[in-house]
Amino acid sequence: MTIERIIRIMAGFFVLLSLALGWHGSPVFVSEWFLAFTAFVGLNLLQSGFTGFCPPEKLLARMGVKRGDGGSCCG
């Protein structure tokens, strides 16, 4: 699995999890404050699209995960 794919999976997982934990209609609702984490993930995706800076990408590269053919996943 490549860095790009792992980051997409992580972002999707965090958005879905934080929505489930922050939405009142969810059976696993905890607090509306989990919606702030959803916004945080979205803002990080937005900024990485403009700047190319993606902290998880750097961490995964240091761990030896290979990059895909497309180069940087975030910009």
C-alpha positions, 0 to 999 in steps of 0.5 A: 500500500502506498502513502497516498492510499493510506492517507486517503483511508485515514482521512476518510476514516477520521471524518466518518468516525468524528461525524458518528461521534458528533451527530445527535442521531448517531447510535454512538453519539458522544459530543458535538465537539467531535464535529470540530475534529471533522472540520480540522481534518477538512482544513488540513486536507484543504491546506495540503492541497494548496501548500503540499505540506502533509505531516502524515505523508512525512511520517509514513515516508520515515517509516519506509512506506513507499510512494505511489507513481503520482508523487506527493499525495497532498499537492 
